[in-house]
């Protein structure tokens, strides 16, 4: 039995099942959530990231934080 995290997804579901069936459903759900915002800027999706975006793509998160901080600084 393979128990490495490479072969197992959340709740010990095989990664192939997660990638084939669960991830597309979550992507569709999250895409729908973007229509609920009143944001003037485009909603950005951190593709290929899991629940912990800061771990999966720290450069993306850092760049977005800098964008927000710069926008706040410009408001002064």
C-alpha positions in Angstrom: 0.0 0.0 0.0 1.4 3.4 -1.0 0.9 6.0 1.7 3.2 8.8 0.5 1.6 12.2 0.1 2.6 12.0 -3.6 0.0 9.2 -4.0 -2.6 10.4 -1.5 -4.8 13.5 -1.5 -7.0 14.8 1.3 -8.6 12.1 3.5 -6.5 9.5 1.8 -8.2 9.9 -1.5 -5.8 9.0 -4.3 -4.4 12.1 -6.0 -5.6 10.8 -9.4 -9.2 10.9 -8.1 -8.7 14.3 -6.6 -7.2 15.7 -9.8 -9.8 14.1 -12.1 -13.1 14.7 -10.1 -12.7 17.0 -7.1 -10.4 19.7 -8.4 -12.5 20.6 -11.5 -15.6 20.9 -9.3 -13.8 23.2 -6.9 -12.4 25.2 -9.7 -15.9 25.7 -11.1 -17.3 26.6 -7.7 -14.5 29.1 -7.1 -15.0 30.6 -10.5 -18.6 31.2 -9.6 -17.6 33.0 -6.4 -15.7 35.6 -8.4 -19.0 36.9 -9.7 -20.1 37.9 -6.2 -17.5 40.6 -5.8 -17.8 44.2 -6.5 -14.1 44.6 -7.0 -13.1 47.1 -9.7 -9.9 45.2 -10.4 -10.0 41.8 -12.1 -10.3 38.9 -9.8 -7.1 36.8 -9.8 -7.0 33.1 -9.6 -3.9 31.5 -8.2 -3.9 28.5 -10.5 -2.2 25.3 -9.6 -2.4 26.2 -5.9 -4.0 24.3 -3.2 -5.6 25.6 0.0 -2.3 27.1 1.2 -1.6 29.6 -1.6 1.2 31.2 0.4 3.0 27.9 0.5 2.3 26.9 -3.1 3.1 30.2 -4.8 4.8 32.6 -2.3 5.9 35.0 -5.1 2.3 35.4 -6.3 1.1 36.2 -2.7 4.0 38.7 -2.1 3.3 40.5 -5.4 -0.5 40.8 -4.5 0.3 42.1 -1.0 2.6 44.7 -2.5 0.0 45.7 -5.0 -2.6 46.2 -2.2 -0.1 48.1 0.0 0.9 50.4 -2.9 -2.7 51.1 -3.7 -3.4 52.0 0.0 -0.3 54.2 0.0 -1.5 56.0 -3.1 -4.8 56.8 -1.4 -3.1 59.1 1.2 
